[in-house]
Amino acid sequence: MTQPNRNPTPGSGPATYRVGFLLIDNYTLMALASAIEPLRMANQLAGSELYSWQLVTDGGRPARASDGITIMPDAALPDAGPFDLVIVTAGIDVTNSFTSREVTWLRRQARRQTTLGALCTGAYVLASAGLLDGYHCSAHWECLAALQEGFPRVHCNNRLYTLDRDRMTCTGGEVPLHMMLGMLARRHGQALADAVSDMFICDRVREDSEQQPLPLRHQIAVAQPKLAEVAQLMEANIEEPIELQELALLAGISRRQLERLFFKHLGCTPSRYYLKLRLDRARRLLKQTSCSIVEIASMCGFVSATHFSRCYRKYMGTAPKSARGTLCPLPQSGSSAPLYGFELRSPAAESLYRARVEPTYGVFTYIPGPDDVGNNSGHSA
């Protein structure tokens, strides 16, 4: 996967392995920290600089994370490096967050035979640069639909992370920690990786073969394997939905048993659950791709755009074209212009505003409880 250290100093042991983190606008801070901290701890435990790292941005501008926290980078694109490994760190609204200069720079790194990686939704940026063609890759489940539809030459999977030759990609959250532990084990042996894991109170190192949990299905996978099996079949057959009778046959149960399982554990019919999966995928495609509504209807197994629009409006509460709305520019600093019932006067408010472009925005209906009275900025249930 990784290349040997270059230009070691005679008698001084292995040279420092140089890692660059390209921060894409709205990147996820948790993913970045989860990737850097294992490198820091490896140096600490080894008592030598096994790794160095630089934070890089286009133009050397401060990098704003999806939570509004701003970090000053170490270098601009032309001044960064050289690197042994470059990792693209991205987050929300990735399809609109990167620049052509970043793509050009990544292609230049590839020509130099630099190992390339990606955290969270960063695989989309590598794919856009043509640097994942023919490779297996992992990405956050929310980004998978855009990757699969936009880049058919990329072999997307649902694994937590993927190490494929000179590419390393992973999902988000704390998974970068596990990917970096895997890299440490390959480069320095399992003992160092275990020691780093112990320092972070990480009681279980996750393997690259593990699947990332998907909404709903992972909650019942252990207790109801048949239900999980059917849900997985549904997720894998969105464009050409499978009849319920065939789903039951493939799972080795009767259709009546299948319906009972869905009612008992998910509170809905199998047909309703299947439709929700297809509409959720449509929602992601509407927000993350430029595909037409007709194309998205076909991709999600609807017989016509009219049927798709009718179902989408009924179950999502809005027309498909409304889900494609773009953000207006943020108010100037210090402005008191209200946005959706609150003033944009804090990093939390700004990050919420920016997150409106994400497919999962607003999908959870929050009803304030008694303890929230007086702490809800004037909003009431």
C-alpha positions as CSV (number, residue, x, y, z in Angstrom):
1,M,0.0,0.0,0.0
2,T,2.6,2.6,1.1
3,Q,5.9,3.3,-0.3
4,P,9.2,2.9,1.5
5,N,10.6,6.0,3.2
6,R,12.8,8.1,0.9
7,N,16.3,9.4,1.5
8,P,17.0,7.9,4.9
9,T,20.0,9.3,6.7
10,P,22.6,6.6,7.1
11,G,22.8,5.3,10.6
12,S,19.7,7.2,11.8
13,G,17.0,4.6,11.1
14,P,14.0,5.1,8.8
15,A,13.3,8.6,7.5
16,T,10.3,10.5,8.7
17,Y,7.2,9.5,6.8
18,R,5.7,12.7,5.5
19,V,1.9,13.0,5.5
20,G,-0.1,15.9,4.0
21,F,-3.7,16.6,4.8
22,L,-5.6,18.5,2.1
23,L,-8.4,20.2,3.9
24,I,-11.5,20.7,1.7
25,D,-13.9,23.4,2.7
26,N,-16.5,22.1,5.3
27,Y,-14.3,19.2,6.2
28,T,-15.1,17.1,9.2
29,L,-12.9,17.9,12.2
30,M,-13.5,14.6,14.0
31,A,-12.2,12.7,11.0
32,L,-9.1,14.8,10.8
33,A,-8.3,14.5,14.5
34,S,-8.9,10.7,14.3
35,A,-6.3,10.4,11.6
36,I,-3.6,12.7,13.0
37,E,-3.6,11.6,16.6
38,P,-2.4,8.1,15.9
39,L,0.6,9.5,14.1
40,R,1.4,11.8,17.0
41,M,1.1,9.0,19.5
42,A,3.3,6.7,17.3
43,N,6.0,9.3,17.5
44,Q,5.6,9.7,21.3
45,L,5.8,6.0,22.0
46,A,8.7,5.4,19.6
47,G,10.6,8.3,20.9
48,S,11.4,9.5,17.4
49,E,9.8,11.3,14.6
50,L,8.4,8.4,12.6
51,Y,5.8,10.7,11.1
52,S,5.4,14.4,10.2
53,W,2.3,16.1,8.9
54,Q,1.2,19.3,7.3
55,L,-2.2,20.8,6.9
56,V,-2.7,22.2,3.3
57,T,-5.3,24.4,1.8
58,D,-6.0,26.1,-1.5
59,G,-4.3,29.5,-1.3
60,G,-3.2,28.9,2.3
61,R,-6.5,30.3,3.5
62,P,-7.8,29.3,7.0
63,A,-9.7,26.0,6.8
64,R,-13.2,26.1,8.2
65,A,-14.6,22.8,9.4
66,S,-18.2,21.8,9.2
67,D,-18.7,22.8,12.9
68,G,-17.4,26.3,12.2
69,I,-14.1,25.9,13.8
70,T,-11.3,27.5,11.8
71,I,-7.7,26.2,11.6
72,M,-4.7,27.9,10.1
73,P,-3.0,25.6,7.6
74,D,0.7,25.0,7.5
75,A,1.1,25.6,3.7
76,A,-0.6,26.6,0.5
77,L,-0.8,24.1,-2.4
78,P,2.3,25.3,-4.3
79,D,4.5,25.4,-1.1
80,A,3.4,22.1,0.4
81,G,5.4,18.9,0.5
82,P,7.1,16.8,-0.6
83,F,4.9,14.0,0.8
84,D,4.9,10.3,1.0
85,L,1.2,10.3,1.6
86,V,-1.5,12.8,0.9
87,I,-5.0,12.4,2.5
88,V,-8.0,14.4,1.3
89,T,-10.2,15.4,4.2
90,A,-13.7,16.5,3.3
91,G,-17.2,16.6,4.9
92,I,-20.5,18.2,4.1
93,D,-21.6,19.3,0.6
94,V,-18.5,17.7,-0.9
95,T,-19.7,17.9,-4.4
96,N,-19.6,21.7,-4.3
97,S,-16.7,22.3,-1.9
98,F,-13.5,21.5,-3.8
99,T,-11.7,23.6,-6.4
100,S,-10.1,22.8,-9.8
101,R,-6.7,23.9,-8.3
102,E,-7.0,21.2,-5.6
103,V,-7.8,18.6,-8.3
104,T,-4.8,19.7,-10.4
105,W,-2.6,19.5,-7.3
106,L,-3.8,16.0,-6.4
107,R,-3.1,14.8,-10.0
108,R,0.4,16.2,-9.7
109,Q,0.9,14.2,-6.5
110,A,-0.2,11.0,-8.2
111,R,2.3,11.6,-11.0
112,R,5.0,11.8,-8.3
113,Q,3.8,8.4,-7.2
114,T,2.6,9.7,-3.8
115,T,0.2,7.4,-2.0
116,L,-3.2,9.0,-1.8
117,G,-5.9,8.7,0.8
118,A,-9.3,10.1,1.7
119,L,-11.4,10.6,4.9
120,C,-15.2,10.7,5.2
121,T,-16.4,12.1,1.8
122,G,-12.9,12.8,0.5
123,A,-13.1,9.9,-1.9
124,Y,-15.4,11.9,-4.0
125,V,-12.7,14.5,-4.6
126,L,-10.2,11.8,-5.6
127,A,-12.7,10.2,-7.9
128,S,-13.4,13.6,-9.5
129,A,-9.7,13.9,-10.2
130,G,-9.8,10.5,-11.9
131,L,-7.5,9.0,-9.2
132,L,-9.7,6.2,-8.1
133,D,-10.5,4.6,-11.4
134,G,-10.0,0.9,-11.1
135,Y,-9.6,1.1,-7.3
136,H,-11.8,-0.2,-4.5
137,C,-12.8,2.6,-2.2
138,S,-14.8,3.3,1.0
139,A,-16.7,6.5,1.8
140,H,-19.3,7.7,4.2
141,W,-22.6,6.0,3.4
142,E,-24.2,9.4,2.7
143,C,-21.8,10.0,-0.1
144,L,-22.0,6.5,-1.7
145,A,-24.9,7.3,-4.1
146,A,-23.1,10.2,-5.6
147,L,-19.9,8.2,-6.0
148,Q,-21.6,5.2,-7.6
149,E,-23.6,7.2,-10.1
150,G,-21.0,9.7,-11.0
151,F,-17.9,7.4,-11.3
152,P,-18.8,4.0,-12.6
153,R,-15.1,3.1,-13.0
154,V,-14.6,3.3,-9.2
155,H,-15.3,0.1,-7.3
156,C,-17.3,1.5,-4.3
157,N,-18.0,-0.7,-1.3
158,N,-19.6,-0.3,2.1
159,R,-16.6,-1.3,4.2
160,L,-15.3,0.8,7.0
161,Y,-12.0,1.4,5.2
162,T,-10.1,0.1,2.2
163,L,-6.4,-0.3,1.6
164,D,-5.9,-0.9,-2.2
165,R,-2.4,-0.7,-3.4
166,D,-1.4,3.0,-3.2
167,R,-4.8,4.3,-2.2
168,M,-6.4,4.3,1.3
169,T,-9.9,5.5,1.8
170,C,-12.3,5.3,4.8
171,T,-15.7,6.4,6.1
172,G,-16.0,9.1,8.7
173,G,-16.4,9.6,12.5
174,E,-13.7,7.7,14.4
175,V,-13.0,5.2,11.6
176,P,-9.9,7.1,10.4
177,L,-8.3,6.1,13.7
178,H,-8.7,2.4,12.8
179,M,-7.4,2.9,9.3
180,M,-4.3,4.6,10.6
181,L,-3.8,1.9,13.2
182,G,-3.9,-0.6,10.3
183,M,-1.3,1.5,8.5
184,L,0.9,1.6,11.6
185,A,0.7,-2.2,11.9
186,R,1.8,-2.7,8.3
187,R,4.7,-0.3,8.5
188,H,6.0,-0.9,12.0
189,G,4.4,-4.1,13.3
190,Q,1.4,-4.9,15.4
191,A,3.1,-4.1,18.7
192,L,3.3,-0.4,18.0
193,A,-0.3,-0.3,16.7
194,D,-1.5,-2.0,19.8
195,A,0.4,0.4,22.0
196,V,-1.2,3.4,20.3
197,S,-4.6,1.8,20.6
198,D,-4.1,1.3,24.3
199,M,-3.1,5.0,24.7
200,F,-6.4,6.0,23.2
201,I,-8.4,3.6,25.3
202,C,-9.5,1.9,22.1
203,D,-10.5,-1.6,23.3
204,R,-11.3,-3.0,19.8
205,V,-9.4,-2.3,16.6
206,R,-11.9,-2.6,13.7
207,E,-10.8,-4.5,10.6
208,D,-11.0,-3.1,7.1
209,S,-13.4,-6.0,6.1
210,E,-16.1,-4.7,8.5
211,Q,-19.1,-3.1,7.0
212,Q,-20.1,0.4,8.0
213,P,-23.5,0.3,9.8
214,L,-26.4,1.7,7.7
215,P,-29.4,3.4,9.2
216,L,-32.2,1.1,10.6
217,R,-30.7,-2.2,9.4
218,H,-27.8,-2.3,11.8
219,Q,-30.1,-1.8,14.7
220,I,-31.8,-5.1,14.1
221,A,-29.1,-7.1,12.4
222,V,-27.9,-9.1,15.3
223,A,-31.4,-9.9,16.8
224,Q,-33.1,-10.5,13.5
225,P,-30.7,-11.8,10.9
226,K,-33.5,-12.7,8.4
227,L,-34.8,-9.1,8.6
228,A,-31.3,-7.7,8.1
229,E,-30.8,-10.1,5.1
230,V,-33.9,-8.8,3.4
231,A,-33.1,-5.2,4.2
232,Q,-29.6,-5.7,2.6
233,L,-31.2,-7.2,-0.5
234,M,-33.4,-4.2,-0.8
235,E,-30.5,-1.8,-0.4
236,A,-28.6,-3.7,-3.1
237,N,-31.5,-3.6,-5.6
238,I,-32.8,-0.1,-5.7
239,E,-32.8,0.5,-9.5
240,E,-34.7,-2.8,-10.1
241,P,-36.8,-3.5,-7.0
242,I,-37.4,-7.2,-6.2
243,E,-40.9,-8.5,-5.6
244,L,-41.7,-9.2,-2.0
245,Q,-42.5,-12.9,-2.7
246,E,-39.0,-13.3,-4.2
247,L,-37.4,-11.5,-1.3
248,A,-39.0,-13.9,1.1
249,L,-37.9,-16.8,-1.0
250,L,-34.3,-15.6,-1.1
251,A,-34.4,-15.2,2.7
252,G,-35.9,-18.7,3.2
253,I,-39.1,-17.5,4.9
254,S,-42.7,-17.0,3.9
255,R,-44.1,-13.7,2.7
256,R,-46.4,-13.7,5.8
257,Q,-43.4,-14.2,8.1
258,L,-41.6,-11.4,6.3
259,E,-44.5,-9.0,6.8
260,R,-44.7,-9.9,10.5
261,L,-41.0,-9.2,11.0
262,F,-41.3,-5.8,9.5
263,F,-44.4,-4.9,11.4
264,K,-42.9,-6.1,14.7
265,H,-39.4,-4.6,14.5
266,L,-39.8,-1.6,12.1
267,G,-43.4,-0.7,12.5
268,C,-44.2,-0.8,8.7
269,T,-44.8,-3.1,5.8
270,P,-41.9,-4.4,3.7
271,S,-43.3,-2.4,0.8
272,R,-43.2,0.9,2.8
273,Y,-39.7,0.2,4.0
274,Y,-38.5,-0.5,0.5
275,L,-40.1,2.6,-0.9
276,K,-38.5,4.7,1.9
277,L,-35.1,3.3,0.9
278,R,-35.6,4.3,-2.7
279,L,-36.8,7.7,-1.8
280,D,-33.9,8.3,0.6
281,R,-31.5,7.4,-2.3
282,A,-33.4,9.7,-4.5
283,R,-33.0,12.5,-2.0
284,R,-29.2,12.0,-1.9
285,L,-29.0,12.0,-5.7
286,L,-31.1,15.2,-5.9
287,K,-28.8,17.0,-3.5
288,Q,-25.5,15.5,-4.6
289,T,-25.7,15.1,-8.3
290,S,-26.9,17.0,-11.4
291,C,-28.9,14.1,-12.7
292,S,-32.3,15.0,-14.0
293,I,-35.5,14.0,-12.2
294,V,-36.3,11.6,-15.0
295,E,-32.9,9.9,-14.6
296,I,-33.2,9.8,-10.8
297,A,-36.7,8.3,-11.1
298,S,-35.2,5.5,-13.2
299,M,-32.2,5.0,-10.9
300,C,-34.5,4.5,-8.0
301,G,-36.8,2.0,-9.6
302,F,-39.8,4.2,-10.4
303,V,-41.8,3.5,-13.6
304,S,-42.0,7.2,-14.5
305,A,-41.0,10.7,-13.4
306,T,-44.7,11.4,-12.6
307,H,-45.0,8.4,-10.3
308,F,-41.7,9.3,-8.6
309,S,-42.7,12.9,-8.1
310,R,-46.1,11.9,-6.6
311,C,-44.4,9.4,-4.2
312,Y,-41.7,11.9,-3.2
313,R,-44.2,14.6,-2.5
314,K,-46.4,12.3,-0.5
315,Y,-43.7,10.8,1.8
316,M,-41.1,13.7,1.8
317,G,-43.6,16.5,2.1
318,T,-42.1,18.5,-0.8
319,A,-41.6,18.2,-4.6
320,P,-38.3,16.7,-5.9
321,K,-37.2,19.9,-7.4
322,S,-37.6,21.7,-4.1
323,A,-35.0,19.3,-2.6
324,R,-32.5,20.6,-5.1
325,G,-32.6,24.2,-3.7
326,T,-29.2,25.9,-3.4
327,L,-28.0,28.0,-0.5
328,C,-28.0,31.7,-0.7
329,P,-24.8,33.5,0.4
330,L,-24.2,33.7,4.1
331,P,-24.9,37.1,5.7
332,Q,-21.9,39.3,6.3
333,S,-20.2,39.0,9.6
334,G,-22.0,40.9,12.3
335,S,-25.3,40.8,10.4
336,S,-28.4,40.1,12.4
337,A,-30.4,38.9,9.5
338,P,-32.5,36.0,10.7
339,L,-32.2,32.6,8.9
340,Y,-35.0,30.0,9.5
341,G,-36.0,31.4,12.8
342,F,-32.6,32.1,14.3
343,E,-29.8,34.6,13.9
344,L,-26.6,33.5,12.3
345,R,-24.4,34.7,15.2
346,S,-22.5,31.6,16.3
347,P,-20.4,28.8,14.7
348,A,-23.2,26.4,15.7
349,A,-25.8,28.4,13.8
350,E,-23.6,28.8,10.8
351,S,-22.7,25.1,10.7
352,L,-26.4,24.2,10.9
353,Y,-27.1,26.6,8.0
354,R,-24.4,25.1,5.8
355,A,-25.7,21.6,6.6
356,R,-29.0,22.3,4.9
357,V,-27.6,21.0,1.7
358,E,-27.0,17.5,3.2
359,P,-29.5,14.7,2.4
360,T,-30.0,14.0,6.1
361,Y,-30.8,17.5,7.0
362,G,-34.1,17.6,8.9
363,V,-34.9,13.9,8.6
364,F,-35.3,13.5,12.3
365,T,-38.3,15.2,13.8
366,Y,-37.3,16.7,17.1
367,I,-40.0,17.3,19.7
368,P,-38.8,19.3,22.7
369,G,-39.4,17.6,26.0
370,P,-40.2,19.2,29.4
371,D,-36.5,19.7,30.2
372,D,-36.1,21.8,27.1
373,V,-38.6,24.6,28.1
374,G,-36.7,27.8,28.4
375,N,-33.7,26.5,26.6
376,N,-35.0,26.4,23.1
377,S,-34.4,30.0,21.9
378,G,-38.2,30.7,21.9
379,H,-39.2,27.7,19.9
380,S,-42.0,25.6,21.2
381,A,-43.3,22.2,20.3
